[in-house]
């Protein structure tokens, strides 16, 4: 099992079931064909957190914090019809956050602000 893979709910519950039936780590590891460290970590998670299923993984953290998003929205609302490049330079000089054009566009789309042209 590689680092990118995670346990299925069936494997997780099987490890816990075997542990409750007083099987050793080595026996559980051989039965399910998982490393002993994975079996041990699963049992510890179950004991400490009371988790009965595999917890969802968190993704990569966002580049902009919630505060940065509010500040970006403030910059955009000052001049809605300016280009993204202008918004980025103003945002970076004012608040000191170094972000790419793609990041700013993605955040603006998530806020519900889409591109507009001058009439």
C-alpha positions in Angstrom: 0.0 0.0 0.0 1.6 3.2 -1.1 1.6 6.5 0.7 -0.9 8.0 -1.7 -3.5 5.3 -1.0 -5.8 5.2 2.0 -7.5 2.4 3.8 -11.0 1.5 2.7 -13.8 1.5 5.3 -13.9 -2.3 5.1 -10.1 -2.6 5.9 -10.4 0.0 8.7 -13.3 -1.9 10.3 -11.6 -5.3 9.8 -8.5 -4.0 11.6 -10.6 -2.8 14.5 -12.6 -6.1 14.6 -9.5 -8.2 14.7 -8.1 -6.0 17.4 -11.3 -6.5 19.5 -11.0 -10.2 19.1 -7.5 -10.0 20.7 -5.4 -10.7 17.7 -1.8 -9.3 17.7 -0.6 -6.6 15.3 1.5 -9.2 13.5 -1.5 -11.5 13.0 -3.7 -8.6 11.8 -1.0 -7.4 9.5 -0.6 -10.8 7.9 -4.3 -11.4 7.6 -5.1 -8.1 5.8 -1.7 -7.7 4.1 -1.0 -4.3 5.5 2.2 -3.0 7.2 2.3 -3.3 11.0 2.7 0.4 11.3 -0.6 1.0 9.4 -2.4 -1.4 11.6 -1.0 0.2 14.7 -1.9 3.7 13.5 -5.4 2.6 12.7 -5.9 1.1 16.2 -4.5 4.3 17.8 -6.8 6.5 15.8 -9.7 4.3 16.8 -8.7 4.4 20.5 -7.9 8.2 20.7 -10.5 9.7 18.3 -13.2 7.0 18.4 -13.1 7.0 14.6 -15.1 4.1 13.1 -14.4 5.0 9.4 -11.5 6.5 7.5 -11.3 10.3 8.0 -11.4 12.3 4.8 -8.1 13.8 3.8 -7.6 17.5 3.8 -6.5 19.0 0.5 -3.7 21.5 0.0 -4.3 24.7 2.0 -5.5 27.7 0.2 -2.9 30.3 -0.7 -5.2 33.2 0.4 -6.5 33.3 3.9 -10.0 34.4 4.7 -8.6 37.9 5.6 -6.8 38.0 2.3 -10.0 37.2 0.4 -11.8 40.0 2.2 -9.0 42.4 1.3 -9.0 41.2 -2.3 -12.8 41.8 -2.5 -12.3 45.3 -1.1 -9.7 46.1 -3.8 -12.0 44.7 -6.5 -15.0 46.7 -5.3 -13.1 49.9 -5.5 -12.7 49.6 -9.3 -14.8 46.7 -10.7 -13.8 47.3 -14.4 -10.1 47.3 -14.0 -8.0 44.4 -15.5 -6.8 41.5 -13.3 -3.2 42.5 -13.7 -4.0 45.9 -12.3 -5.9 44.4 -9.4 -3.1 42.1 -8.6 -0.4 44.8 -8.5 -2.6 47.0 -6.3 -3.4 44.0 -4.0 0.3 43.1 -3.7 1.5 46.6 -3.0 -1.2 47.3 -0.5 -1.4 44.1 1.4 2.0 42.4 0.6 0.5 39.1 -0.5 2.3 37.5 -3.5 -0.3 35.7 -5.5 -0.6 34.6 -9.2 -3.1 35.8 -11.7 -4.7 32.3 -11.8 -5.1 32.3 -8.0 -6.8 35.7 -8.0 -9.2 34.7 -10.8 -10.1 31.5 -9.1 -10.8 33.3 -5.8 -12.9 36.0 -7.5 -14.9 33.3 -9.3 -15.5 31.6 -5.9 -16.8 34.9 -4.6 -19.2 35.2 -7.5 -17.3 38.0 -9.2 -16.8 37.4 -12.9 -15.2 39.4 -15.7 -16.9 42.5 -16.9 -16.1 44.8 -19.8 -16.6 48.5 -20.0 -19.9 49.5 -21.7 
